[in-house]
Amino acid sequence: MMLNSGKLNALAALLAAGILAACSHNPPAYQQPVRTYKKQPAQAAIANMQLAIEYMKLGQLANARDCIERALSQNASNPDVQSTAGLVFERLNEMGKAERAYETAARLSKNDPRIANSYAGFLCRTGKIAAGEKMFNDVARNPLYPTPAVALVNAGVCVRSAGNLVDADRYFTRALAIQPNMAEALLQQGNVAFDRGDAEQARDIVQRYLAVNPPAPEILWLGFRAQRKLGDPVAAAVYARRVQTEFPNSEQAQNMRNGVDR
């Protein structure tokens, strides 16, 4: 992921979204990993994998490790278990274990595009941009993958993280050709425009986004920066006020309060 911590975090967040959903505000009490039943090790492995995911959502990584290691001992041939193990070990910064788990998942899944998408994300997050980009392209072309635009956006984010704005823009354009109002593709394309110094295009993309999608702090933040760069402090202040009032707890609102404008 390779440029700065903000882009790293954004990329990790984007590429992990398919596995981790929003968690409950009322975390459950710790549950012991499900023990193996002689006739049902596969079912027990799935139960422990699901527990590991829940504990990751809650940030309880030690519990997540317990559950995923139990799941691996019960059924190491399940590609979903291996892929989840990759994510758990990655969160624990045990990158060797993570890579082996992702590789095993990809081998076991026989080109399942869901598994390949997760592995491609790991490759990009660890600086293997060319390999991750290729795998995302393979996912986008796979007729079994229902959302090729998502894979194309992921490929664009991957190459953008290495500073390749031209190819990143091409990927976002391709995604928008498939799904014209796709929020993430519009946001990413707007950020690319701003990064290459085209604040006017970034502003236009922000307006297009807001015409067809609900507001998000990231797009309002881009609008604020674009309008300020264009020399329109009144329009910039409108976006700044929206960030502060509609998303007061966001990273972008905190940046504004701290005087950070990147």
C-alpha positions in Angstrom: 0.0 0.0 0.0 3.1 2.1 -0.1 2.4 5.8 -0.4 1.3 7.1 3.0 -0.6 5.8 6.0 -3.9 7.4 4.9 -3.9 5.7 1.5 -2.8 2.5 3.1 -5.7 2.6 5.5 -8.1 3.5 2.8 -6.9 0.7 0.6 -7.0 -1.8 3.4 -10.5 -0.7 4.3 -11.6 -1.0 0.7 -10.3 -4.4 0.0 -11.4 -5.8 3.3 -15.0 -4.6 3.0 -16.2 -7.8 1.4 -15.3 -9.9 4.5 -15.9 -7.5 7.4 -19.3 -5.9 7.9 -20.2 -3.2 10.5 -20.1 -4.7 14.0 -22.6 -4.4 16.8 -22.3 -1.8 19.5 -23.0 -4.5 22.1 -20.1 -7.0 21.8 -20.9 -10.6 22.9 -19.1 -12.2 25.7 -16.1 -14.2 24.8 -17.0 -17.7 23.5 -14.7 -20.6 23.6 -13.7 -22.0 20.2 -16.1 -24.7 19.1 -14.7 -28.1 19.8 -14.4 -30.7 17.1 -17.1 -33.3 16.9 -16.0 -36.5 15.4 -18.7 -36.5 12.8 -18.8 -32.8 12.2 -15.3 -31.2 11.9 -16.2 -29.2 8.8 -19.2 -27.6 10.5 -17.2 -26.9 13.6 -14.5 -25.2 11.5 -17.1 -22.9 9.9 -18.5 -22.0 13.3 -15.0 -21.1 14.6 -14.2 -19.2 11.4 -17.4 -17.1 11.9 -16.4 -16.4 15.5 -13.0 -15.3 14.4 -14.6 -12.8 12.0 -16.8 -11.5 14.8 -13.9 -11.0 17.1 -11.9 -9.2 14.3 -14.8 -6.8 14.0 -14.6 -6.1 17.7 -10.8 -5.7 17.6 -10.3 -8.7 19.8 -7.5 -10.2 17.9 -6.3 -12.7 20.5 -9.7 -14.3 20.5 -9.9 -14.2 16.7 -6.5 -16.0 16.6 -7.8 -18.7 19.0 -10.9 -19.3 16.9 -9.2 -19.3 13.5 -6.4 -21.7 14.7 -9.1 -24.0 16.0 -10.8 -23.8 12.6 -7.6 -24.6 10.8 -7.1 -27.6 13.0 -10.6 -28.8 12.2 -10.6 -28.3 8.4 -7.5 -26.8 6.8 -8.9 -27.7 3.4 -11.7 -25.1 3.5 -10.6 -22.2 1.3 -12.8 -19.7 3.3 -11.2 -20.8 6.5 -7.7 -20.3 5.0 -8.7 -16.9 3.5 -10.1 -15.7 6.9 -6.9 -17.0 8.5 -4.9 -14.8 6.1 -6.9 -11.8 7.2 -6.5 -12.6 10.9 -2.7 -13.2 10.7 -2.4 -10.0 8.6 -4.2 -8.0 11.2 -1.8 -9.5 13.8 1.1 -8.5 11.5 2.2 -12.1 11.1 2.8 -11.6 7.4 4.5 -14.9 6.6 1.5 -16.9 8.1 -0.9 -14.5 6.3 0.7 -15.0 2.9 0.8 -18.8 3.3 -2.9 -18.8 4.3 -3.9 -16.6 1.3 -1.9 -18.7 -1.1 -3.4 -21.9 0.3 -6.9 -20.4 0.0 -6.3 -19.5 -3.7 -4.9 -23.0 -4.5 -7.8 -24.7 -2.8 -10.5 -22.5 -4.2 -9.7 -23.3 -7.9 -10.0 -19.7 -9.0 -13.0 -18.7 -6.9 -13.2 -15.0 -7.6 -14.1 -14.1 -4.0 -10.9 -15.8 -2.7 -8.8 -14.3 -5.5 -10.2 -10.8 -4.7 -9.0 -11.1 -1.1 -5.6 -12.5 -2.1 -5.2 -9.7 -4.6 -5.9 -7.2 -1.9 -3.2 -8.7 0.3 -0.7 -8.6 -2.6 -1.4 -4.9 -3.1 -1.2 -4.1 0.6 2.2 -5.7 0.8 3.7 -3.9 -2.2 3.3 -6.7 -4.9 1.4 -4.3 -7.1 1.9 -6.0 -10.5 0.7 -9.4 -9.1 -2.3 -7.8 -7.3 -3.3 -5.8 -10.4 -3.2 -8.9 -12.6 -5.3 -10.9 -10.1 -7.9 -8.1 -9.9 -8.1 -8.1 -13.7 -8.7 -11.8 -13.6 -11.4 -11.4 -11.1 -13.1 -8.7 -13.1 -13.1 -11.0 -16.2 -14.4 -14.0 -14.3 -18.1 -14.6 -15.3 -18.8 -16.0 -11.8 -17.9 -12.7 -10.1 -21.1 -10.6 -9.9 -19.5 -7.2 -9.4 -16.7 -6.7 -11.9 -16.8 -2.9 -11.3 -15.6 -3.6 -7.7 -12.6 -5.6 -8.9 -11.7 -2.8 -11.4 -11.9 -0.1 -8.6 -9.7 -2.4 -6.4 -7.2 -2.6 -9.3 -7.2 1.2 -9.6 -6.7 1.7 -5.9 -3.9 -0.8 -6.1 -1.9 0.9 -8.9 -2.7 4.4 -7.4 -1.1 3.4 -4.2 2.2 3.0 -6.2 1.7 6.4 -7.8 0.4 5.3 -11.1 -2.4 7.8 -11.6 -2.8 7.2 -15.4 -3.7 3.5 -15.1 -5.7 4.2 -11.9 -7.9 6.7 -13.8 -8.4 4.1 -16.5 -9.6 1.5 -14.1 -12.1 3.9 -12.5 -13.3 5.0 -15.9 -13.9 1.3 -16.8 -15.7 0.7 -13.5 -18.0 3.7 -14.2 -18.7 2.4 -17.7 -20.2 -0.6 -16.0 -21.8 1.1 -13.0 -22.1 4.9 -13.8 -23.1 6.1 -10.4 -20.7 3.9 -8.4 -19.8 6.0 -5.3 -16.4 4.5 -4.7 -15.3 4.8 -8.4 -16.4 8.4 -8.5 -14.6 9.2 -5.2 -11.4 7.5 -6.3 -11.5 9.2 -9.8 -12.0 12.6 -8.1 -9.0 12.0 -5.8 -6.9 11.1 -8.8 -7.9 14.3 -10.6 -7.0 16.3 -7.5 -3.7 14.4 -7.1 -2.6 15.3 -10.7 -3.5 19.0 -10.1 -6.9 19.2 -11.9 -9.0 20.7 -9.1 -11.7 21.7 -11.6 -12.3 18.1 -12.6 -12.2 17.0 -9.0 -14.9 19.6 -8.2 -17.1 18.4 -11.1 -16.8 14.8 -9.9 -17.8 15.8 -6.4 -20.9 17.5 -7.8 -21.7 14.4 -9.9 -21.2 12.2 -6.9 -23.5 14.2 -4.7 -26.2 14.3 -7.4 -26.6 10.6 -7.4 -25.2 9.3 -4.0 -25.7 10.1 -0.4 -23.0 12.4 1.0 -19.9 10.9 2.7 -17.1 12.7 4.6 -14.5 11.6 2.0 -16.3 13.3 -0.9 -17.1 16.4 1.1 -13.5 16.6 2.1 -12.5 16.4 -1.6 -14.9 19.1 -2.4 -13.5 21.4 0.3 -9.9 20.9 -0.9 -10.9 21.3 -4.6 -12.8 24.5 -4.0 -10.1 26.0 -1.9 -7.5 25.2 -4.5 -9.7 26.9 -7.1 -9.7 30.0 -5.0 -13.4 29.9 -3.9 -13.3 30.2 -0.1 -17.1 30.5 0.1 -17.8 27.2 -1.6 -15.0 25.6 0.3 -16.5 26.8 3.6 -19.9 25.2 2.6 -18.2 21.8 2.2 -16.2 22.3 5.5 -19.4 23.1 7.4 -21.1 20.0 6.0 -18.2 17.8 7.1 -18.3 19.3 10.6 -22.1 19.1 11.0 -23.0 15.9 9.2 -19.9 13.9 10.1 -18.5 15.4 13.3 -16.7 12.2 14.3 -15.1 11.5 11.0 -11.4 11.6 10.3 -12.0 14.4 7.9 -13.7 16.6 10.5 -10.8 15.9 12.9 -8.3 16.9 10.1 -10.2 20.2 9.8 -10.1 20.9 13.5 -6.4 20.2 13.5 -5.7 22.3 10.5 -4.6 19.4 8.3 -5.5 19.8 4.6 -4.1 16.7 2.9 
